[in-house]
Amino acid sequence: MRPMPCAAGVLVERTKCSRRGVYYLHRLIEKHGRKGNMMKWKELLNGDCPKRDAHSLQERCDLICPDLPKVL
């Protein structure tokens, strides 16, 4: 079952593994600042996935934020 998106949060899902969660915008701003780089934040979140750098493109796990356009 997919978690419900929160008005003040960003749903984060992985493309090849079952890890997912909601990150709250006010906490992201506190930690990374108002001018924080979303691409760097995405790389940090995806950095510990063992399938992130798989040799085969079909096996690679990436991070997606399907609700990001709704909260920005």
Secondary structure, 3 states (H helix, E strand, C coil): CCCCCCCCEEEEEECCCCCEEEEEHHHHHHHHCCCCCHHHHHHHHHCCCCCCCCCCHHHCCCEECCCHHHHC
